Each structure stands twice: as C-alpha cells, then as structure tokens.
C-alpha cells in the first residue's frame, strides 16, 4: 500500500498545483483585497499540504493496512453519498443555500452513521450557518436564496 499512497499523494499534489495555477487566470481583484481566485487557492494549498503529509506517512511506513480500506459496503455508501451531492445541487435551487445545506449535512451524517441525533442536528446547523456567513460576509459571494432562506 506504500506505493499506492505515494502515487496518490503525488497525483493529488500535481492536481493541486495545476488548480492553483489555473485559478490564477481568473479576473484580478477590483474592490477587495482578495479576488475570485482566493478561496480556490486556499483549498489548493491545503490539498498540497495534505498530499505531502500522505507521502511522508507512506515513506515512514504508516499507511493504513488493507483491512482499514473501503470495502464493498463502504463503496456503496460512497455512491449513495455522491447521489446525495447531486440531490443537494437541485435542492439548493429550491430551498436556498442555508436550508439545503442543513438538510444535506444532516442526511449525509445520518447515512455515515454519526451517533446522536442532537449531535447531527447541532453539527449540521452550525456548519450551514458558518458556511452561509463566510460566503455572504467574508467572501461576498452571491448565494442561492430559495423559498426558506
């Protein structure tokens, strides 16, 4: 698994470097200190750092054993999660960003079997409110507003 992790880390790092370069072609900043390339570049840098950590862990022999990899049941949940993501894209147009994000996160945490109903509700609510506030007030990105919010 060491070779697979190193190869995956190098591939993710290459993709992140390409993403960092590609978003640099966006329209430059006009009013604010940051432009439309800010958030994608932050994500690309985080992905590069995590890829480096993955490569280092593989070199040190700390790759996950085969028994801790995704099995057939886990792969099925992965496919259902992708379906949830596609449903979220349609739901966001109808309900709006904040409401759809709350429903999506709650449903996804339920699918992934996070324990505690109160924990799922609180996590989904806090995350959707924080994401909404960051998009609206910090990044100043127009977000879809639906029938609820």
C-alpha positions as CSV (number, residue, x, y, z in Angstrom):
1,X,0.0,0.0,0.0
2,X,3.0,2.2,0.4
3,X,3.4,2.7,-3.4
4,X,-0.3,3.4,-3.8
5,X,-0.3,6.1,-1.1
6,X,2.9,7.7,-2.6
7,X,1.4,7.6,-6.1
8,X,-1.9,9.0,-4.9
9,X,-0.1,11.8,-2.9
10,X,1.9,12.8,-6.0
11,X,-1.2,12.7,-8.2
12,X,-3.2,14.9,-5.7
13,X,-0.2,17.3,-5.4
14,X,0.0,17.6,-9.2
15,X,-3.7,18.3,-9.4
16,X,-3.5,20.9,-6.6
17,X,-0.6,22.7,-8.3
18,X,-2.5,22.7,-11.6
19,X,-5.6,24.1,-9.7
20,X,-3.5,26.8,-8.0
21,X,-2.1,27.9,-11.4
22,X,-5.4,27.6,-13.2
23,X,-7.4,29.8,-10.8
24,X,-4.7,32.5,-11.2
25,X,-6.2,33.2,-14.6
26,X,-9.4,34.5,-13.1
27,X,-10.3,38.1,-13.2
28,X,-8.0,40.1,-10.9
29,X,-9.2,41.8,-7.7
30,X,-11.1,45.0,-8.1
31,X,-12.7,46.2,-4.9
32,X,-11.5,43.9,-2.2
33,X,-8.0,42.7,-1.2
34,X,-8.9,39.2,-2.5
35,X,-10.4,38.2,-5.8
36,X,-12.3,35.2,-7.1
37,X,-9.1,33.1,-7.0
38,X,-8.7,33.5,-3.2
39,X,-10.8,30.6,-1.9
40,X,-9.8,28.0,-4.6
41,X,-6.1,28.9,-4.0
42,X,-6.5,28.3,-0.2
43,X,-8.1,24.9,-1.0
44,X,-5.3,24.1,-3.4
45,X,-2.6,24.9,-0.7
46,X,-4.4,22.8,1.9
47,X,-4.6,19.9,-0.6
48,X,-0.8,20.3,-1.3
49,X,0.0,20.2,2.4
50,X,-2.2,17.1,3.0
51,X,-0.7,15.4,0.0
52,X,2.8,16.0,1.4
53,X,1.6,14.5,4.7
54,X,0.3,11.5,2.9
55,X,3.6,10.9,1.1
56,X,5.6,11.4,4.3
57,X,3.3,8.9,6.2
58,X,3.8,6.3,3.4
59,X,7.6,6.7,3.4
60,X,7.6,6.2,7.2
61,X,5.5,3.1,6.8
62,X,2.4,4.4,8.4
63,X,0.0,3.6,5.5
64,X,-3.4,2.2,6.5
65,X,-3.5,-1.6,6.4
66,X,-5.7,-3.2,3.7
67,X,-8.3,-4.1,6.3
68,X,-9.0,-0.4,7.0
69,X,-9.6,0.5,3.4
70,X,-13.0,0.9,1.8
71,X,-14.9,-2.4,1.4
72,X,-17.9,-3.1,-0.8
73,X,-20.4,-1.8,1.8
74,X,-18.4,1.4,2.2
75,X,-18.2,1.8,-1.6
76,X,-22.0,1.5,-1.7
77,X,-22.3,4.3,0.9
78,X,-19.8,6.3,-1.2
79,X,-22.0,6.0,-4.3
80,X,-25.1,7.0,-2.2
81,X,-23.1,10.0,-0.9
82,X,-22.4,11.1,-4.5
83,X,-26.2,10.8,-5.1
84,X,-26.8,13.0,-2.1
85,X,-24.4,15.6,-3.5
86,X,-26.3,15.6,-6.8
87,X,-29.6,15.9,-5.0
88,X,-28.1,18.8,-2.9
89,X,-27.3,20.7,-6.1
90,X,-31.0,20.5,-7.1
91,X,-32.3,21.2,-3.6
92,X,-30.2,24.3,-3.2
93,X,-32.1,26.0,-6.1
94,X,-35.4,25.4,-4.4
95,X,-34.8,25.8,-0.7
96,X,-31.8,28.1,-0.8
97,X,-28.2,27.6,0.4
98,X,-28.6,27.6,4.2
99,X,-31.7,25.3,4.3
100,X,-30.4,22.9,1.7
101,X,-27.0,22.7,3.3
102,X,-28.5,21.9,6.7
103,X,-30.7,19.1,5.2
104,X,-27.8,17.8,3.1
105,X,-25.4,17.6,6.0
106,X,-27.9,16.1,8.4
107,X,-28.8,13.4,5.8
108,X,-25.1,12.7,5.0
109,X,-24.2,12.4,8.7
110,X,-27.2,10.0,9.1
111,X,-26.0,7.9,6.2
112,X,-22.5,7.8,7.6
113,X,-24.0,6.8,11.0
114,X,-22.8,9.6,13.2
115,X,-24.1,8.9,16.6
116,X,-26.6,11.1,18.4
117,X,-29.5,12.9,16.9
118,X,-28.7,16.1,18.8
119,X,-25.1,16.0,17.6
120,X,-26.1,15.6,14.0
121,X,-28.6,18.5,14.2
122,X,-26.2,20.8,16.0
123,X,-23.3,20.0,13.7
124,X,-25.4,20.5,10.5
125,X,-26.9,23.7,11.8
126,X,-23.6,25.2,13.0
127,X,-21.8,24.3,9.8
128,X,-24.5,25.6,7.5
129,X,-24.7,28.9,9.4
130,X,-20.9,29.3,9.4
131,X,-20.7,28.5,5.7
132,X,-23.5,30.9,4.9
133,X,-21.9,33.7,6.9
134,X,-18.5,33.2,5.4
135,X,-19.9,33.2,1.9
136,X,-22.1,36.2,2.5
137,X,-20.0,38.5,4.6
138,X,-16.3,37.5,4.1
139,X,-16.1,36.2,0.6
140,X,-19.1,38.3,-0.6
141,X,-20.3,35.6,-2.9
142,X,-24.0,35.7,-4.0
143,X,-25.6,32.5,-2.8
144,X,-28.9,31.0,-3.9
145,X,-31.9,32.0,-1.9
146,X,-34.9,29.8,-2.1
147,X,-38.3,29.7,-0.5
148,X,-36.9,29.4,3.0
149,X,-33.6,31.3,3.1
